[in-house]
Amino acid sequence: MPGPVSAEGMSTEGAAAMVNDFVVKFANVNGSGSASANQLFAKSILRMGIPIASRNIFPSNIQGLPTWFEVRVSGEGHLGRRGGVDLMVAMNPQTWDRDLAEIDPGGYLLYDSTRPMPRSRFREDIQVIGVPLTEMCNAAYTDARQRQLLKNIMYVGVLSALLEIEPSVIEQLLAEQYKGKERLAKPNSEAFHMGRDWALANLSCPIALKLERADMVGHRIYVDGNSAAGLGAVYGGATVCAWYPITPSTSLAEGFERYAKRFRTETETGQKRYAIIQAEDELASIGIVIGAAWNGARAFTATSGPGISLMQEFVGLAYFAEIPAVIFDVQRAGPSTGMPTRTQQSDVLAAAYASHGDTKHIVLFPEDPHECFAFGADAFDLADRLQQPVFVLLDLDIGMNDWLCEPFQWDDSRKLDRGKVMTAEALEAGTQFGRYLDVDGDGIPFRTYPGTHPSKGAFFTRGTSRDRFAKYTEVGAAYVDNMQRLLKKFETAKGLVPRPVERPASQPSRTGVLYYGSSSAAMKEALSALEAEGVHLDAMRIRAFPFHDDVADFIARHDKVFVVEQNRDAQLRTLLMNELSIAPARLVPILHYDGTPITARFIRGAIAEALPGLNILPFAGAAE
């Protein structure tokens, strides 16, 4: 491929067209107003009926540091990150070299050519498209902020010509975005057409990356996981949210508030049937949740890894006193503050064994916003039935990015499952009640709500050792009896939590792969690529802890099992070895933890490298 060329001389001769199948990445500066323009670009492709997956990779400060926005266009419907870039929109001089290196050979670089750059700053194996964006904006506008903001819309106009995005789609999106704000709509529309008209007049349009209208999006929705989980909490019957702001979970609590205001407010009186409390810290927030749940409310908190660390003591209280609580943990990169705006699956062990002493908690692993909604609702039934904390482990990639997913579903006839609650009538009839008495053999005792009966029943709750009737004791046998019952309850949970999903290979295989959460989309694409190259792997997506018996059976059927996860210490693998007594050599870790969402190329390459004797060609393009 030729090296850098002028706009007038740009050519795509000999380049094979990539139709509805490529990656565009925007390199911007945080606080420059690029986010709305980049989202406009992504949504315009969706409006043309073409599936996309978008990822926002942003810094933890307010302004001035690099930020990236990646759009995966996939007519085949792949929703994970592929790896590599086909068109880089390089608007940040700070990251120029890094951004240039990401482009696959034969790919494209779009940059602001207002200031000429020497040929040495480009690569010889890519197509370079220079557009004098700053010059055009300076000529058209006098206000400095307007120049910056409209330059972003201008490059969307250029891209619409290069990729053949229908201009009417952009115009409609702009009209929707600025409805009732004509003073903003007009200059944005003008800037869009200014960029588009310049590209049509000066560039060879379209390039070899093309968009063709399709009907592949269907009825799917485009939504982030935090909003989905917040809505799931509403449908799950939650009435109390106590939280302390922390990235990347804040928008989950805000989503719950937005939906509760809509669905839990009396139409006639305006009375709110919910409570949202921003506590002074994370410890206070989980304390409020436990107090509300002890009183019979369905309550939750939303936090991230540092918040889980601060909640440890109260989480142990909820486990030992057997009080329902739901904790949405939107994971980010640690330890300590780590990278607070980057994604990881870093809290698996912290959630599973939260607090001191012998504790085991229910943990759910949704793969996308659709499951964030479903698990967000189911978590409250599980917490009530099992009378203990339930963690829903999202991560920043699921929580804060928009995903294309199936519409949420709800059965209006569904009733809230409050579990074993002793009624006043049963107490009045003389039914024996022991707060920690297992009468059904499943490890789950009955509880009562405060005020159930004026004299019978016991709703006093202990965080200390006690007997089956909640009487304080430090007799070893009584303590062991209680701890064994809690283990029995945990065993019961195996049949209540979501079962794993198995994906058999097309041919019999003695090698398997386990994965979970947001790795799912990239994992599916990697498996398809490996299958096409003759590498057959049985796969299973784990959706909950405790592990269903199917997980142990899956491992037993295979000589070697890869465990794909996004953390340094192979936390799920450690949990599998610990809980299922699996020999370490049987479980091979595939680990990705640089803070960016895992890619199909990374998974495929790592598995290929770990399977000796395979003759698999590497992906074309720059290494990750």
C-alpha positions as a printed NumPy array, in Angstrom:
array([[  0.   ,   0.   ,   0.   ],
       [  1.228,   3.538,  -0.659],
       [  2.418,   5.852,   2.085],
       [  0.965,   9.256,   2.917],
       [ -0.705,  11.029,   0.046],
       [ -2.521,  14.305,  -0.337],
       [ -6.266,  14.432,  -0.097],
       [ -6.539,  15.121,  -3.772],
       [ -4.374,  12.134,  -4.628],
       [ -5.969,   9.614,  -2.289],
       [ -6.783,   6.348,  -4.015],
       [ -8.263,   3.005,  -3.034],
       [ -7.372,   1.165,  -6.191],
       [ -6.489,  -2.439,  -5.501],
       [ -7.941,  -2.352,  -1.997],
       [-10.563,  -5.009,  -1.366],
       [-13.775,  -3.494,  -0.052],
       [-14.697,  -4.297,   3.559],
       [-18.464,  -3.974,   3.635],
       [-20.135,  -3.67 ,   7.047],
       [-17.106,  -5.292,   8.678],
       [-14.415,  -3.022,  10.084],
       [-13.223,  -1.087,  13.148],
       [-13.131,   2.704,  13.466],
       [-11.334,   4.269,  16.41 ],
       [-11.386,   7.913,  17.491],
       [ -8.423,   9.337,  19.4  ],
       [ -9.444,  12.536,  21.168],
       [ -8.679,  14.657,  24.224],
       [-10.947,  14.393,  27.257],
       [-13.175,  17.445,  27.639],
       [-13.019,  18.424,  23.963],
       [-16.688,  17.654,  23.321],
       [-15.911,  14.68 ,  21.115],
       [-18.134,  12.191,  22.964],
       [-21.43 ,  13.383,  21.467],
       [-19.989,  13.467,  17.942],
       [-18.552,   9.963,  18.27 ],
       [-21.848,   8.642,  19.629],
       [-23.604,  10.341,  16.73 ],
       [-21.364,   8.401,  14.355],
       [-22.052,   5.098,  16.129],
       [-25.814,   5.565,  16.27 ],
       [-25.998,   6.537,  12.596],
       [-24.659,   3.103,  11.654],
       [-27.221,   1.451,  13.894],
       [-29.951,   3.499,  12.187],
       [-28.781,   1.993,   8.889],
       [-29.589,  -1.441,  10.303],
       [-25.975,  -2.543,  10.809],
       [-24.875,  -4.047,  14.159],
       [-22.121,  -2.249,  16.052],
       [-20.269,  -2.564,  19.335],
       [-18.894,   0.64 ,  20.839],
       [-16.29 ,   1.047,  23.578],
       [-15.422,   4.272,  25.366],
       [-11.923,   4.235,  26.883],
       [-11.543,   7.367,  28.961],
       [ -9.257,   8.815,  31.665],
       [-10.14 ,   9.459,  35.282],
       [ -9.65 ,  13.23 ,  35.151],
       [-12.071,  15.827,  33.843],
       [-10.078,  17.371,  31.019],
       [ -6.846,  17.167,  29.067],
       [ -5.877,  13.494,  28.976],
       [ -6.277,  11.06 ,  26.045],
       [ -9.584,   9.355,  25.416],
       [-10.588,   6.827,  22.766],
       [-13.881,   5.685,  21.322],
       [-13.943,   2.491,  19.28 ],
       [-16.758,   1.384,  17.001],
       [-16.832,  -2.215,  15.805],
       [-18.976,  -2.552,  12.685],
       [-19.987,  -6.176,  12.21 ],
       [-22.507,  -7.432,   9.707],
       [-21.96 , -10.868,  11.242],
       [-23.151,  -9.53 ,  14.582],
       [-19.922,  -9.764,  16.614],
       [-20.318,  -7.506,  19.651],
       [-16.941,  -7.897,  21.342],
       [-13.745,  -6.079,  20.517],
       [-11.948,  -7.634,  17.566],
       [ -8.518,  -6.095,  18.048],
       [ -6.75 ,  -3.86 ,  15.543],
       [ -8.11 ,  -0.766,  13.777],
       [ -9.075,  -0.247,  10.126],
       [ -9.675,   3.505,  10.312],
       [ -8.068,   5.701,  12.959],
       [ -9.455,   9.215,  13.393],
       [ -6.379,  10.752,  15.042],
       [ -7.307,  14.033,  16.71 ],
       [ -4.809,  13.913,  19.597],
       [ -1.128,  14.759,  18.929],
       [ -0.205,  13.338,  22.364],
       [ -1.016,   9.788,  21.313],
       [ -0.082,   9.991,  17.63 ],
       [  2.564,   7.255,  17.596],
       [  0.5  ,   4.89 ,  19.699],
       [ -2.594,   5.446,  17.562],
       [ -0.65 ,   4.996,  14.336],
       [  0.716,   1.656,  15.543],
       [ -2.777,   0.24 ,  16.078],
       [ -3.819,   0.511,  12.429],
       [ -3.828,  -2.756,  10.505],
       [ -1.697,  -2.799,   7.331],
       [ -3.749,  -1.393,   4.466],
       [ -5.894,   0.558,   6.901],
       [ -6.638,   4.282,   6.986],
       [ -5.542,   7.261,   9.027],
       [ -7.742,  10.385,   9.092],
       [ -6.072,  13.42 ,  10.642],
       [ -6.272,  17.204,  10.806],
       [ -3.863,  18.378,   8.098],
       [ -4.08 ,  22.084,   8.952],
       [ -0.463,  21.863,  10.114],
       [  1.695,  19.919,   7.613],
       [  3.493,  16.852,   8.977],
       [  6.697,  15.304,   7.617],
       [  6.48 ,  12.022,   5.765],
       [  8.515,  10.369,   8.526],
       [  5.541,  10.689,  10.915],
       [  3.461,   8.254,   8.822],
       [  3.58 ,   4.558,   8.04 ],
       [  4.227,   3.335,   4.516],
       [  1.663,   0.532,   4.687],
       [ -1.462,   2.605,   5.38 ],
       [ -3.632,   5.112,   3.511],
       [ -3.451,   8.662,   4.889],
       [ -6.368,  11.072,   4.614],
       [ -5.614,  14.66 ,   5.545],
       [ -8.464,  17.096,   6.135],
       [ -7.785,  20.735,   7.207],
       [-10.411,  20.671,   9.955],
       [ -8.986,  23.457,  12.128],
       [ -8.475,  25.705,   9.132],
       [-12.064,  25.173,   8.022],
       [-13.44 ,  25.827,  11.504],
       [-11.358,  28.953,  11.985],
       [-12.648,  30.311,   8.702],
       [-16.277,  29.574,   9.552],
       [-16.483,  30.396,  13.295],
       [-15.089,  33.032,  15.636],
       [-15.918,  31.578,  19.06 ],
       [-13.094,  29.337,  20.355],
       [-15.358,  26.818,  22.072],
       [-17.636,  26.609,  19.051],
       [-14.627,  25.959,  16.837],
       [-13.606,  23.018,  19.03 ],
       [-17.052,  21.463,  19.32 ],
       [-18.029,  21.821,  15.677],
       [-14.728,  20.414,  14.456],
       [-15.906,  17.099,  15.899],
       [-19.187,  17.272,  13.972],
       [-17.217,  18.261,  10.877],
       [-15.163,  15.059,  10.917],
       [-18.408,  13.087,  11.239],
       [-19.443,  14.785,   7.988],
       [-16.171,  13.708,   6.374],
       [-16.71 ,  10.125,   7.556],
       [-20.244,  10.113,   6.196],
       [-18.817,  10.719,   2.711],
       [-15.894,   8.298,   3.052],
       [-17.99 ,   5.421,   4.436],
       [-21.281,   6.215,   2.688],
       [-23.337,   6.949,   5.781],
       [-26.715,   8.222,   4.651],
       [-26.796,  11.98 ,   5.434],
       [-30.52 ,  11.845,   6.183],
       [-29.763,   9.521,   9.094],
       [-27.328,  12.006,  10.615],
       [-29.755,  14.859,  10.058],
       [-32.514,  12.952,  11.823],
       [-30.252,  12.164,  14.793],
       [-29.204,  15.799,  15.073],
       [-32.86 ,  16.863,  14.977],
       [-33.667,  14.451,  17.792],
       [-30.651,  15.474,  19.856],
       [-31.379,  19.189,  19.603],
       [-35.149,  19.096,  19.587],
       [-36.388,  22.433,  20.869],
       [-32.859,  23.874,  20.682],
       [-32.765,  25.233,  17.138],
       [-29.927,  27.618,  17.957],
       [-27.748,  24.535,  18.534],
       [-29.235,  22.32 ,  15.837],
       [-28.504,  24.712,  12.967],
       [-24.718,  25.16 ,  13.468],
       [-24.263,  21.418,  14.052],
       [-26.104,  20.623,  10.844],
       [-24.065,  23.223,   8.969],
       [-20.786,  21.833,  10.314],
       [-21.797,  18.301,   9.347],
       [-22.53 ,  19.337,   5.763],
       [-19.406,  21.473,   5.601],
       [-17.272,  18.411,   6.365],
       [-19.26 ,  16.155,   4.063],
       [-19.2  ,  18.596,   1.134],
       [-15.457,  19.143,   1.501],
       [-14.813,  15.384,   1.457],
       [-16.996,  14.837,  -1.62 ],
       [-15.185,  17.635,  -3.431],
       [-11.618,  16.749,  -2.432],
       [-11.432,  13.037,  -1.62 ],
       [-12.042,   9.816,  -3.484],
       [-15.284,   8.703,  -1.885],
       [-16.082,   6.092,  -0.783],
       [-12.965,   4.335,   0.493],
       [-12.634,   0.552,   0.743],
       [-14.494,   0.577,   4.066],
       [-18.139,   0.779,   3.143],
       [-21.498,   0.793,   4.843],
       [-24.505,  -0.67 ,   3.103],
       [-27.979,  -0.379,   4.579],
       [-29.113,  -3.681,   6.04 ],
       [-31.761,  -5.15 ,   8.306],
       [-29.558,  -6.88 ,  10.854],
       [-30.285,  -4.909,  14.023],
       [-33.904,  -6.008,  14.182],
       [-35.738,  -5.432,  17.439],
       [-32.595,  -5.249,  19.588],
       [-31.969,  -2.29 ,  21.87 ],
       [-28.818,  -0.233,  22.519],
       [-28.297,   0.286,  26.238],
       [-25.639,   0.292,  28.958],
       [-25.499,  -2.327,  31.695],
       [-25.793,   0.082,  34.62 ],
       [-29.112,   1.441,  33.361],
       [-30.289,  -2.113,  32.712],
       [-29.355,  -3.252,  36.218],
       [-31.047,  -0.209,  37.752],
       [-34.239,  -1.018,  35.883],
       [-33.902,  -4.666,  36.898],
       [-33.773,  -3.589,  40.538],
       [-37.053,  -1.712,  40.085],
       [-38.723,  -4.743,  38.512],
       [-37.187,  -6.951,  41.208],
       [-39.105,  -5.027,  43.865],
       [-36.323,  -2.892,  45.303],
       [-37.583,   0.11 ,  47.246],
       [-34.4  ,   1.219,  48.991],
       [-31.069,   2.185,  47.459],
       [-28.244,   3.364,  49.725],
       [-25.013,   4.229,  47.984],
       [-21.882,   6.33 ,  47.927],
       [-20.653,   7.666,  44.549],
       [-17.801,   5.748,  42.961],
       [-16.8  ,   5.187,  39.358],
       [-17.994,   3.147,  37.517],
       [-21.132,   2.338,  39.521],
       [-22.625,   5.791,  40.042],
       [-24.843,   5.657,  36.956],
       [-26.447,   2.435,  38.254],
       [-27.851,   4.203,  41.311],
       [-28.794,   7.159,  39.135],
       [-30.55 ,   4.803,  36.727],
       [-32.521,   3.244,  39.575],
       [-33.549,   6.716,  40.745],
       [-34.635,   7.661,  37.225],
       [-36.763,   4.548,  36.778],
       [-38.113,   4.546,  40.346],
       [-39.249,   8.123,  39.869],
       [-41.18 ,   6.965,  36.825],
       [-42.581,   3.672,  38.109],
       [-42.733,   4.1  ,  41.896],
       [-44.36 ,   7.505,  42.169],
       [-48.09 ,   7.764,  42.828],
       [-49.709,   9.45 ,  39.824],
       [-52.361,  11.31 ,  41.784],
       [-50.462,  12.366,  44.893],
       [-46.882,  12.413,  43.648],
       [-45.867,  10.395,  46.692],
       [-42.66 ,   8.41 ,  46.237],
       [-42.756,   4.727,  47.088],
       [-39.002,   4.386,  47.249],
       [-36.048,   5.783,  49.184],
       [-32.628,   6.696,  47.795],
       [-29.991,   7.661,  50.33 ],
       [-26.525,   8.902,  49.488],
       [-24.65 ,   7.827,  52.588],
       [-21.473,   9.387,  53.984],
       [-19.385,   6.383,  52.892],
       [-19.613,   2.806,  51.648],
       [-19.742,   1.279,  55.123],
       [-22.762,   3.409,  56.001],
       [-24.457,   2.567,  52.717],
       [-24.345,  -1.208,  53.243],
       [-25.429,  -0.659,  56.866],
       [-28.524,   1.176,  55.645],
       [-29.219,  -1.642,  53.18 ],
       [-29.004,  -4.257,  55.941],
       [-31.272,  -2.251,  58.224],
       [-33.864,  -1.766,  55.508],
       [-33.757,  -5.44 ,  54.524],
       [-34.098,  -6.56 ,  58.153],
       [-37.292,  -4.504,  58.254],
       [-38.627,  -6.312,  55.189],
       [-37.693,  -3.913,  52.364],
       [-35.833,  -5.041,  49.286],
       [-32.659,  -2.984,  49.424],
       [-29.381,  -2.718,  47.54 ],
       [-26.212,  -0.743,  47.074],
       [-24.046,  -0.08 ,  44.022],
       [-20.291,   0.186,  44.336],
       [-16.926,  -0.965,  42.993],
       [-13.85 ,  -2.723,  44.389],
       [-12.748,  -0.085,  46.936],
       [-16.322,   0.062,  48.222],
       [-16.408,  -3.717,  48.66 ],
       [-13.244,  -3.439,  50.763],
       [-14.89 ,  -0.898,  53.06 ],
       [-18.105,  -2.921,  53.391],
       [-16.43 ,  -6.114,  54.63 ],
       [-17.552,  -6.085,  58.262],
       [-21.208,  -5.349,  57.539],
       [-21.272,  -7.898,  54.701],
       [-20.125, -10.488,  57.234],
       [-22.934,  -9.404,  59.556],
       [-25.514,  -9.904,  56.809],
       [-24.089, -13.358,  56.05 ],
       [-23.971, -14.548,  59.664],
       [-27.186, -12.906,  60.851],
       [-28.816, -14.076,  57.577],
       [-30.222, -10.819,  56.278],
       [-30.942, -10.357,  52.561],
       [-28.899,  -7.738,  50.706],
       [-28.063,  -7.11 ,  47.051],
       [-24.725,  -5.572,  46.09 ],
       [-24.063,  -4.454,  42.531],
       [-20.299,  -4.385,  42.057],
       [-19.238,  -2.657,  38.832],
       [-15.619,  -3.788,  38.696],
       [-12.683,  -1.602,  37.735],
       [ -8.904,  -1.963,  37.72 ],
       [ -7.192,  -2.081,  41.109],
       [ -5.499,  -2.47 ,  43.541],
       [ -6.153,   0.682,  45.545],
       [ -7.347,   3.449,  43.228],
       [ -5.703,   1.576,  40.351],
       [ -7.233,   2.682,  37.076],
       [-10.716,   3.778,  38.146],
       [-12.031,   4.301,  34.608],
       [-10.691,   1.061,  33.142],
       [-12.331,  -2.345,  33.158],
       [-11.323,  -5.595,  34.865],
       [-12.86 ,  -8.698,  36.4  ],
       [-10.922,  -7.992,  39.564],
       [-13.366,  -8.549,  42.441],
       [-14.278, -12.216,  41.975],
       [-12.544, -13.5  ,  45.096],
       [-13.352, -10.369,  47.1  ],
       [-17.056, -10.866,  46.428],
       [-17.128, -14.642,  46.872],
       [-15.426, -14.582,  50.273],
       [-16.173, -11.033,  51.48 ],
       [-15.568, -10.388,  55.191],
       [-13.546, -12.224,  57.822],
       [-14.03 , -15.774,  59.034],
       [-15.627, -18.47 ,  56.913],
       [-17.999, -16.756,  54.504],
       [-19.331, -17.667,  51.094],
       [-21.596, -15.411,  49.081],
       [-23.805, -15.789,  46.044],
       [-22.194, -14.143,  43.003],
       [-23.859, -13.59 ,  39.621],
       [-21.926, -12.902,  36.394],
       [-24.079, -11.201,  33.705],
       [-22.648, -11.131,  30.184],
       [-24.47 ,  -8.082,  28.785],
       [-27.174,  -5.514,  29.667],
       [-29.911,  -8.063,  28.935],
       [-28.622, -10.262,  31.744],
       [-27.885,  -7.2  ,  33.89 ],
       [-31.626,  -6.541,  33.836],
       [-32.584, -10.181,  34.421],
       [-29.989, -10.841,  37.138],
       [-30.659,  -7.425,  38.646],
       [-34.236,  -8.537,  39.295],
       [-33.452, -12.175,  40.165],
       [-30.858, -11.157,  42.76 ],
       [-33.597,  -9.905,  45.095],
       [-35.513, -13.189,  44.939],
       [-32.276, -15.071,  45.623],
       [-31.361, -12.796,  48.527],
       [-34.784, -13.258,  50.118],
       [-34.933, -17.009,  49.539],
       [-31.417, -17.614,  50.825],
       [-31.413, -14.802,  53.415],
       [-27.922, -13.606,  52.626],
       [-25.991, -11.104,  50.465],
       [-26.043, -11.581,  46.713],
       [-23.38 ,  -9.907,  44.575],
       [-24.058,  -8.994,  40.946],
       [-20.655,  -8.566,  39.296],
       [-20.753,  -6.253,  36.327],
       [-17.624,  -4.477,  35.114],
       [-16.973,  -1.085,  33.574],
       [-17.177,  -2.493,  30.038],
       [-20.71 ,  -3.783,  30.575],
       [-21.791,  -1.085,  33.002],
       [-20.771,   2.12 ,  31.236],
       [-20.698,   1.141,  27.558],
       [-23.747,   0.83 ,  25.312],
       [-24.391,  -2.696,  24.053],
       [-26.696,  -4.026,  21.369],
       [-28.797,  -6.675,  23.086],
       [-32.135,  -8.406,  23.128],
       [-35.031,  -6.4  ,  24.617],
       [-35.722,  -6.954,  28.291],
       [-38.527,  -9.367,  29.095],
       [-40.818,  -9.52 ,  32.093],
       [-43.72 , -11.754,  33.009],
       [-46.397,  -9.535,  34.575],
       [-47.799, -12.541,  36.424],
       [-44.502, -13.078,  38.228],
       [-44.694, -12.712,  42.002],
       [-41.884, -11.628,  44.262],
       [-40.382, -14.65 ,  46.04 ],
       [-39.915, -13.541,  49.648],
       [-38.713, -16.958,  50.777],
       [-39.46 , -18.433,  54.186],
       [-41.313, -15.808,  56.198],
       [-43.273, -16.917,  59.268],
       [-46.695, -15.275,  59.451],
       [-48.614, -14.072,  62.486],
       [-51.28 , -16.687,  61.762],
       [-48.725, -19.512,  61.853],
       [-47.28 , -18.212,  65.103],
       [-50.736, -17.851,  66.606],
       [-51.48 , -21.441,  65.642],
       [-48.487, -22.604,  67.657],
       [-46.004, -23.336,  64.878],
       [-42.559, -23.762,  66.368],
       [-40.27 , -20.898,  65.428],
       [-36.517, -20.814,  65.707],
       [-34.781, -18.045,  63.853],
       [-31.907, -20.352,  62.904],
       [-33.803, -23.628,  62.909],
       [-33.642, -25.702,  59.721],
       [-37.037, -27.402,  59.438],
       [-36.872, -28.41 ,  55.749],
       [-33.348, -29.786,  55.469],
       [-32.231, -27.18 ,  52.948],
       [-30.285, -25.07 ,  55.42 ],
       [-32.688, -22.13 ,  55.155],
       [-34.554, -21.147,  58.349],
       [-37.754, -19.147,  58.655],
       [-37.611, -15.468,  59.542],
       [-40.189, -12.964,  60.732],
       [-40.602,  -9.305,  59.948],
       [-40.504,  -6.839,  62.86 ],
       [-43.991,  -6.403,  64.319],
       [-45.332,  -9.654,  62.919],
       [-46.769, -10.72 ,  66.278],
       [-46.955,  -8.816,  69.602],
       [-45.549, -11.649,  71.703],
       [-44.583, -14.627,  69.566],
       [-41.753, -15.011,  67.123],
       [-38.312, -13.532,  67.429],
       [-36.924, -10.885,  65.177],
       [-33.928, -10.083,  67.304],
       [-30.894, -10.653,  65.079],
       [-27.462, -11.702,  66.22 ],
       [-24.049, -11.228,  64.658],
       [-22.583, -13.397,  67.4  ],
       [-22.611, -17.142,  67.881],
       [-26.047, -18.477,  68.861],
       [-28.126, -21.627,  68.953],
       [-30.989, -22.519,  66.638],
       [-33.364, -20.28 ,  68.59 ],
       [-31.119, -17.189,  68.421],
       [-29.988, -17.571,  72.018],
       [-26.423, -16.359,  72.562],
       [-23.943, -19.162,  73.131],
       [-20.26 , -19.863,  72.672],
       [-20.653, -23.63 ,  72.956],
       [-18.513, -25.077,  70.191],
       [-21.06 , -27.68 ,  69.126],
       [-23.75 , -25.047,  68.594],
       [-21.362, -22.912,  66.557],
       [-20.372, -25.86 ,  64.364],
       [-24.032, -26.793,  63.915],
       [-24.804, -23.293,  62.674],
       [-21.799, -23.109,  60.344],
       [-22.618, -26.493,  58.833],
       [-26.195, -25.366,  58.219],
       [-24.869, -22.315,  56.356],
       [-22.862, -24.667,  54.136],
       [-26.007, -26.702,  53.501],
       [-27.794, -23.509,  52.504],
       [-24.944, -22.712,  50.111],
       [-25.357, -26.156,  48.584],
       [-29.072, -25.452,  48.137],
       [-28.133, -22.277,  46.275],
       [-26.552, -24.349,  43.477],
       [-30.02 , -25.26 ,  42.289],
       [-31.32 , -21.681,  42.455],
       [-28.634, -19.61 ,  40.744],
       [-28.428, -19.318,  36.928],
       [-27.007, -22.469,  35.332],
       [-23.928, -22.287,  33.136],
       [-24.385, -22.182,  29.369],
       [-22.479, -24.773,  27.343],
       [-21.389, -24.358,  23.731],
       [-20.172, -27.728,  22.352],
       [-17.594, -27.817,  19.578],
       [-18.661, -29.032,  16.151],
       [-16.472, -32.096,  16.641],
       [-15.61 , -34.101,  19.774],
       [-12.934, -32.383,  21.826],
       [-10.861, -33.163,  24.878],
       [-10.064, -29.489,  25.374],
       [-12.464, -26.994,  26.877],
       [-12.658, -23.34 ,  27.786],
       [-14.451, -21.57 ,  30.64 ],
       [-15.298, -17.874,  30.598],
       [-17.711, -15.421,  32.192],
       [-19.116, -11.913,  32.169],
       [-18.087,  -9.356,  29.586],
       [-15.506, -11.699,  28.021],
       [-18.42 , -13.521,  26.41 ],
       [-18.768, -11.485,  23.205],
       [-15.079, -11.649,  22.279],
       [-14.962, -15.296,  23.34 ],
       [-17.722, -16.281,  20.93 ],
       [-15.905, -14.662,  18.019],
       [-12.596, -16.269,  18.973],
       [-14.244, -19.7  ,  19.161],
       [-15.741, -19.235,  15.69 ],
       [-12.35 , -18.21 ,  14.3  ],
       [-10.637, -21.221,  15.88 ],
       [-13.342, -23.572,  14.586],
       [-12.777, -22.239,  11.067],
       [ -9.093, -23.116,  11.442],
       [ -9.8  , -26.643,  12.643],
       [ -9.356, -26.033,  16.376],
       [-12.341, -27.466,  18.196],
       [-13.008, -26.387,  21.758],
       [-15.981, -27.122,  23.96 ],
       [-16.928, -23.954,  25.806],
       [-18.929, -23.12 ,  28.919],
       [-19.966, -19.709,  30.225],
       [-20.174, -19.627,  34.013],
       [-23.014, -17.447,  35.246],
       [-22.938, -17.86 ,  39.009],
       [-21.156, -18.929,  42.158],
       [-21.686, -21.403,  43.821],
       [-20.783, -23.438,  40.779],
       [-23.484, -25.689,  39.415],
       [-22.586, -29.362,  39.206],
       [-22.438, -28.931,  35.424],
       [-19.188, -26.984,  35.841],
       [-17.416, -29.843,  37.622],
       [-18.756, -32.309,  35.037],
       [-17.481, -30.114,  32.2  ],
       [-13.973, -29.981,  33.659],
       [-13.981, -33.732,  34.301],
       [-14.8  , -34.451,  30.633],
       [-11.742, -32.6  ,  29.346],
       [ -8.011, -33.184,  29.655],
       [ -7.263, -29.464,  29.593],
       [ -9.525, -26.489,  30.254],
       [ -8.613, -22.88 ,  29.503],
       [-10.009, -20.281,  31.907],
       [-10.354, -16.888,  30.23 ],
       [-10.602, -13.879,  32.52 ],
       [ -9.687, -10.231,  32.815],
       [ -7.449, -10.03 ,  35.882],
       [ -3.819, -10.759,  36.723],
       [ -4.219, -13.465,  39.351],
       [ -6.658, -15.849,  37.605],
       [ -9.281, -15.316,  40.286],
       [-12.008, -17.513,  38.804],
       [ -9.448, -20.28 ,  38.249],
       [ -8.45 , -19.986,  41.918],
       [-12.098, -20.206,  42.948],
       [-12.599, -23.299,  40.774],
       [ -9.555, -25.042,  42.226],
       [-10.564, -24.164,  45.769],
       [-14.24 , -25.081,  45.568],
       [-14.071, -28.081,  43.219],
       [-10.66 , -29.481,  44.25 ],
       [ -9.331, -29.271,  40.706],
       [ -5.641, -29.931,  40.077],
       [ -3.974, -26.69 ,  38.914],
       [ -2.48 , -28.318,  35.814],
       [ -5.975, -29.053,  34.483],
       [ -6.9  , -25.362,  34.352],
       [ -4.826, -23.165,  32.029],
       [ -5.182, -19.41 ,  32.636],
       [ -5.726, -17.003,  29.742],
       [ -5.357, -13.564,  31.327],
       [ -5.95 , -10.056,  29.987],
       [ -5.678,  -7.153,  32.424],
       [ -4.42 ,  -3.954,  30.777],
       [ -7.69 ,  -2.17 ,  31.587],
       [ -9.14 ,  -2.347,  28.086],
       [-11.883,  -4.843,  27.18 ],
       [-10.531,  -8.196,  26.018],
       [-10.423,  -8.839,  22.252],
       [-11.134, -11.851,  20.063],
       [ -7.627, -11.615,  18.616],
       [ -6.065, -11.796,  22.064],
       [ -8.087, -14.871,  23.064],
       [ -7.437, -16.656,  19.797],
       [ -3.731, -15.912,  19.89 ],
       [ -3.317, -16.939,  23.532],
       [ -5.129, -20.249,  23.045],
       [ -3.234, -20.991,  19.829],
       [  0.061, -20.339,  21.607],
       [ -0.908, -22.652,  24.463],
       [ -1.812, -25.56 ,  22.166],
       [  1.494, -26.953,  20.826],
       [  1.625, -28.375,  17.345],
       [ -1.071, -26.137,  15.895],
       [ -0.379, -24.534,  12.543],
       [ -2.434, -21.365,  12.972],
       [ -1.528, -18.255,  11.049],
       [ -1.465, -15.083,  13.158],
       [ -3.902, -12.263,  12.522],
       [ -2.706,  -9.716,  10.039],
       [ -2.004,  -6.344,  11.555],
       [ -0.272,  -4.783,  14.467],
       [  0.088,  -6.761,  17.667],
       [ -2.001,  -5.669,  20.608]])
